[in-house]
Amino acid sequence: MDRFLAISPKSQMWLFHFALALNILGMVLTDMWVPMVVGAIVTTYLSIDALVRVRYVLPMKKAMRELEHENATLKRKVNDVEQASDY
């Protein structure tokens, strides 16, 4: 799923949670159950998706980038040691 990049993931999370709260409030205060239930289901999915992204996926991607950088550095050092031992 493509992400809307003009707003940060954390702001998206809060926006979707706010939309979910408004949907639940709308269900309580109005008689439009069918549209509100559909909206609540959609915003629940978006809220959970955004929460998982902010809490788990983004930190994992950052850790993976750091590990890849460390791996590349170690490979360079191993190659340098191997080249130095050839002489």
Backbone bond lengths (Angstrom), bond angles and torsions (degrees), N, CA, C in turn:
res aa  C-N    CA-C-N  psi(-1)  N-CA   C-N-CA  omega(-1)  CA-C   N-CA-C  phi
1 M - - - 1.461 - - 1.530 108.44 -
2 D 1.303 116.93 128.54 1.462 120.68 178.15 1.526 110.02 -73.67
3 R 1.299 114.37 142.87 1.465 120.10 -178.66 1.516 110.71 -102.09
4 F 1.319 114.82 148.31 1.449 121.38 174.62 1.517 107.07 -79.42
5 L 1.328 117.73 114.98 1.457 121.69 -169.75 1.523 114.46 -90.40
6 A 1.328 118.79 -5.66 1.461 120.16 -177.35 1.528 112.21 -78.29
7 I 1.329 117.49 -11.78 1.457 121.72 -179.95 1.531 107.42 -127.82
8 S 1.306 116.34 141.37 1.465 120.33 -175.74 1.534 110.46 -68.25
9 P 1.324 117.02 155.88 1.470 119.56 179.20 1.526 112.99 -59.79
10 K 1.321 117.27 -35.88 1.463 119.72 179.42 1.532 110.75 -68.30
11 S 1.332 116.69 -39.21 1.458 120.15 176.85 1.529 110.92 -67.27
12 Q 1.342 116.68 -36.58 1.463 119.71 175.30 1.518 110.55 -61.36
13 M 1.327 116.36 -41.62 1.460 119.93 179.86 1.523 110.62 -59.32
14 W 1.335 116.32 -47.50 1.467 119.22 -179.19 1.529 111.46 -67.15
15 L 1.326 117.62 -36.39 1.459 121.31 177.68 1.526 110.87 -62.36
16 F 1.331 117.09 -45.55 1.459 120.39 -179.21 1.523 111.47 -68.32
17 H 1.330 117.72 -36.06 1.456 119.84 176.64 1.532 110.86 -66.10
18 F 1.314 115.91 -39.52 1.467 120.32 177.09 1.533 110.61 -64.24
19 A 1.325 116.85 -41.62 1.470 120.81 178.03 1.526 110.91 -63.32
20 L 1.329 116.84 -38.50 1.465 120.43 177.66 1.521 110.54 -64.37
21 A 1.326 116.40 -42.92 1.468 119.81 178.06 1.527 110.91 -62.23
22 L 1.332 116.96 -40.69 1.464 119.46 177.46 1.520 111.69 -65.66
23 N 1.316 117.84 -38.19 1.465 120.70 176.83 1.518 111.68 -62.98
24 I 1.317 116.94 -44.45 1.466 120.27 179.14 1.517 110.23 -65.17
25 L 1.319 117.06 -40.60 1.466 120.48 176.28 1.522 110.75 -62.98
26 G 1.326 116.96 -40.25 1.458 120.91 177.38 1.515 112.40 -64.03
27 M 1.325 117.16 -36.41 1.467 119.93 177.09 1.517 110.87 -65.34
28 V 1.329 116.72 -37.12 1.460 120.70 -178.89 1.526 111.02 -71.51
29 L 1.329 116.81 -39.22 1.459 120.59 -171.22 1.529 114.99 -92.17
30 T 1.321 118.83 -16.44 1.466 119.72 -176.22 1.519 111.07 -123.22
31 D 1.324 114.67 173.15 1.462 120.84 177.98 1.517 112.20 -101.45
32 M 1.335 117.86 8.41 1.462 120.99 -178.86 1.527 109.18 -87.21
33 W 1.317 117.39 73.87 1.447 121.18 -173.06 1.512 113.87 -71.00
34 V 1.325 117.37 -43.84 1.466 119.32 -174.31 1.533 111.45 -62.85
35 P 1.335 119.49 -51.52 1.471 117.26 178.85 1.525 112.96 -64.65
36 M 1.308 116.86 -34.55 1.462 119.95 -179.22 1.528 111.70 -70.21
37 V 1.324 116.84 -37.43 1.462 119.51 178.32 1.521 109.87 -67.28
38 V 1.314 117.11 -42.68 1.462 120.52 177.55 1.528 109.75 -62.10
39 G 1.318 117.15 -45.16 1.469 120.80 177.95 1.520 111.96 -62.77
40 A 1.327 116.78 -38.68 1.461 120.16 179.05 1.526 111.24 -66.63
41 I 1.321 116.55 -38.35 1.463 119.49 178.02 1.523 110.43 -65.13
42 V 1.318 116.45 -45.04 1.464 120.62 -179.41 1.527 110.79 -65.00
43 T 1.317 117.64 -46.28 1.467 119.49 -178.65 1.524 111.66 -70.46
44 T 1.334 118.24 -28.92 1.464 120.17 174.16 1.521 109.98 -63.72
45 Y 1.342 116.50 -45.38 1.466 120.00 177.11 1.531 110.70 -59.75
46 L 1.331 116.92 -47.36 1.459 120.52 -178.53 1.526 111.55 -63.47
47 S 1.339 116.90 -38.91 1.464 121.12 179.59 1.519 111.29 -64.87
48 I 1.325 116.32 -45.62 1.466 119.99 -179.52 1.523 110.26 -66.96
49 D 1.330 116.64 -41.90 1.458 120.72 178.97 1.530 110.89 -60.82
50 A 1.326 117.09 -45.12 1.461 120.83 -179.77 1.531 111.00 -66.70
51 L 1.328 116.84 -38.76 1.461 120.71 179.47 1.527 110.83 -64.56
52 V 1.324 117.43 -43.73 1.466 121.08 178.58 1.528 110.31 -64.24
53 R 1.329 116.42 -40.45 1.472 119.66 178.16 1.513 111.67 -60.85
54 V 1.333 116.92 -47.29 1.468 120.76 -175.86 1.524 111.26 -69.96
55 R 1.329 117.36 -40.18 1.458 120.53 -174.80 1.522 114.09 -81.85
56 Y 1.352 117.28 -35.06 1.460 118.99 -170.61 1.526 114.40 -120.30
57 V 1.321 117.55 -47.78 1.463 120.27 -171.07 1.525 111.58 -71.21
58 L 1.309 118.12 -49.51 1.461 120.02 -177.90 1.532 113.01 -64.06
59 P 1.351 119.75 -43.68 1.473 117.94 174.81 1.529 112.89 -63.39
60 M 1.341 116.93 -34.28 1.457 119.85 178.52 1.530 110.66 -66.72
61 K 1.331 117.24 -41.03 1.464 120.25 177.84 1.525 110.57 -62.83
62 K 1.326 117.06 -39.41 1.464 120.67 178.22 1.529 110.60 -64.12
63 A 1.323 116.78 -43.44 1.463 120.40 178.41 1.526 111.05 -64.25
64 M 1.332 117.00 -38.70 1.465 120.48 178.65 1.532 111.01 -64.26
65 R 1.338 117.25 -41.54 1.467 120.41 177.25 1.525 110.57 -61.26
66 E 1.341 116.84 -43.15 1.459 120.40 179.26 1.532 111.21 -63.92
67 L 1.333 117.03 -40.73 1.464 120.49 178.88 1.528 111.30 -66.86
68 E 1.335 117.29 -39.88 1.459 119.92 177.36 1.528 111.50 -63.96
69 H 1.328 116.24 -39.38 1.463 120.69 177.30 1.532 110.35 -64.41
70 E 1.325 116.64 -44.44 1.457 120.69 178.82 1.529 110.96 -64.40
71 N 1.325 117.05 -39.30 1.461 121.50 177.96 1.528 110.84 -63.31
72 A 1.320 117.04 -43.32 1.469 120.62 178.61 1.527 110.52 -63.77
73 T 1.320 117.99 -40.24 1.461 121.95 178.49 1.527 110.81 -63.43
74 L 1.324 116.24 -43.83 1.465 119.77 179.56 1.522 111.60 -66.58
75 K 1.331 118.09 -37.27 1.464 120.53 176.93 1.525 111.32 -63.58
76 R 1.337 116.43 -39.84 1.468 119.76 176.99 1.520 110.62 -62.92
77 K 1.330 116.99 -42.85 1.469 120.06 179.75 1.527 111.15 -64.04
78 V 1.336 117.16 -41.08 1.463 120.70 178.40 1.518 110.09 -63.39
79 N 1.327 117.55 -42.94 1.464 120.78 178.27 1.525 111.24 -63.45
80 D 1.323 116.96 -39.85 1.468 120.36 177.90 1.528 111.09 -63.73
81 V 1.337 116.65 -41.97 1.468 120.34 179.06 1.532 110.13 -65.74
82 E 1.339 117.17 -41.27 1.451 120.20 179.17 1.523 111.41 -65.05
83 Q 1.310 117.42 -39.65 1.458 121.02 178.58 1.528 110.54 -67.65
84 A 1.312 117.46 -38.27 1.463 120.75 179.76 1.518 110.78 -69.26
85 S 1.307 118.59 -32.55 1.468 120.48 -179.76 1.532 111.81 -77.33
86 D 1.331 117.90 -19.77 1.454 121.16 176.79 1.516 111.89 -69.65
87 Y 1.318 117.58 -27.10 1.474 120.29 -176.95 1.449 110.17 -83.92
